[in-house]
């Protein structure tokens, strides 16, 4: 009788462990198959001319470019934003400041800006996002480069 109770107890314990393990394994499998899309948003913030000279007025323009990463359901996972300020006067333009940041909206993603710089009339940023499983295993790394450029007439691209 005692042996039958032990056997029955073991069978019940095995059934319970199978019931609790199956959802975790299914969640892990779902993590591996996530589809990511991204979209780019550019904002411009023009200001009034800052310097008046006999030849040309110098204007300042600030702009922001955001790349948003989404899953197949349209949920935003993370984004990287590059903010830059430019001076232009019709014959030249120069980037005077650049700043980059990331924002994470999903607990399975960790993001970081790896570099941010400015050169002539361009601002550059590079960022990456690492996606982790529920158990903390690295599943993928996505790198995104962002560039903002200002033409000599103040057109942002």
C-alpha positions in Angstrom: 0.0 0.0 0.0 2.8 2.4 0.9 4.6 1.7 -2.4 1.3 2.4 -4.3 1.0 5.8 -2.6 4.6 6.7 -3.4 4.1 5.7 -7.0 0.9 7.7 -7.2 2.6 10.7 -5.6 5.5 10.5 -8.1 3.0 10.3 -11.1 1.1 13.4 -9.8 4.4 15.3 -9.2 5.5 14.5 -12.8 2.2 15.6 -14.2 2.3 18.9 -12.3 5.9 19.6 -13.4 4.9 19.0 -17.1 2.0 21.3 -16.8 4.2 24.1 -15.3 7.1 23.6 -17.7 5.1 23.6 -21.0 4.1 27.3 -20.8 7.6 28.4 -20.1 8.9 26.5 -23.1 6.2 27.9 -25.3 7.1 31.5 -24.2 10.8 30.8 -25.0 9.9 29.6 -28.4 7.7 32.7 -29.0 10.7 35.0 -28.1 12.8 33.6 -30.9 10.3 34.4 -33.6 9.6 38.1 -33.0 9.4 40.2 -36.1 10.7 43.7 -35.9 9.9 46.7 -38.1 11.1 50.2 -37.8 10.0 53.6 -39.0 11.8 57.0 -39.1 10.4 60.3 -37.8 12.0 63.6 -38.5 11.1 66.8 -36.6 12.5 70.3 -37.5 12.6 73.2 -35.1 13.5 76.3 -37.1 14.5 79.5 -35.3 14.9 83.1 -36.3 18.2 84.4 -37.9 20.9 84.7 -35.2 23.5 86.9 -36.9 23.0 89.6 -39.4 25.9 90.6 -41.6 26.2 92.7 -44.6 26.4 89.7 -46.9 24.1 87.0 -45.4 22.0 86.2 -42.4 23.0 83.2 -40.5 20.1 81.0 -39.3 20.0 78.2 -36.7 17.9 75.2 -37.0 17.4 72.3 -34.7 16.1 68.9 -35.8 15.4 65.5 -34.3 15.3 62.1 -36.1 13.8 59.1 -34.3 13.9 55.5 -35.5 11.2 53.4 -33.8 11.4 49.6 -33.6 8.0 47.8 -33.4 6.9 44.2 -33.3 4.4 42.6 -35.7 1.5 43.8 -33.5 2.7 47.5 -33.8 3.9 47.6 -30.2 6.9 50.0 -29.8 9.8 48.0 -28.4 12.5 50.7 -28.4 13.7 53.8 -30.2 16.8 55.8 -30.8 16.7 59.6 -31.2 19.3 62.0 -32.6 19.0 65.7 -31.8 21.2 68.2 -33.7 21.6 71.9 -34.1 22.8 73.5 -37.4 23.9 76.9 -38.6 23.4 77.8 -42.2 23.6 81.0 -44.3 22.9 80.0 -47.9 26.4 79.2 -48.9 27.5 76.8 -46.1 26.1 74.9 -43.2 27.7 73.4 -40.1 26.5 71.1 -37.3 27.1 72.8 -34.0 25.7 70.2 -31.6 24.6 66.6 -31.6 23.1 64.4 -28.9 21.7 60.8 -29.0 19.5 58.8 -26.7 17.6 55.6 -26.6 14.3 54.7 -24.9 13.1 51.2 -24.2 9.5 50.2 -23.9 9.8 46.4 -23.6 11.4 44.5 -20.7 13.0 42.1 -23.1 15.1 44.8 -24.7 18.1 46.7 -23.4 19.4 49.6 -25.5 22.4 51.8 -25.6 24.0 54.6 -27.6 27.4 53.4 -28.8 28.5 56.7 -30.4 27.4 60.2 -31.3 29.4 62.8 -33.2 29.2 65.7 -35.6 31.2 66.6 -38.7 30.7 69.5 -41.0 27.0 69.6 -41.8 26.1 66.2 -40.4 25.3 64.6 -37.1 25.8 60.9 -36.5 24.7 58.4 -33.9 24.9 54.7 -33.6 22.8 52.7 -31.1 22.0 49.0 -30.5 19.3 47.0 -28.8 19.8 43.6 -27.3 16.8 41.3 -27.0 16.8 38.8 -24.1 14.7 35.7 -23.4 12.7 35.4 -20.2 15.6 33.4 -18.8 18.1 36.2 -19.7 19.6 34.5 -22.8 20.7 37.0 -25.5 18.5 36.3 -28.6 19.5 39.0 -31.0 21.3 42.4 -31.4 20.0 45.1 -33.6 22.3 48.0 -34.6 20.9 51.3 -35.9 22.8 54.2 -37.4 21.1 57.6 -37.6 22.2 60.6 -39.6 20.9 64.2 -39.8 22.2 66.5 -42.5 21.5 70.2 -43.1 22.0 71.7 -46.5 23.4 75.2 -47.0 19.8 76.5 -47.3 18.6 74.8 -44.1 16.9 71.7 -45.6 17.1 68.8 -43.1 17.4 65.2 -44.2 
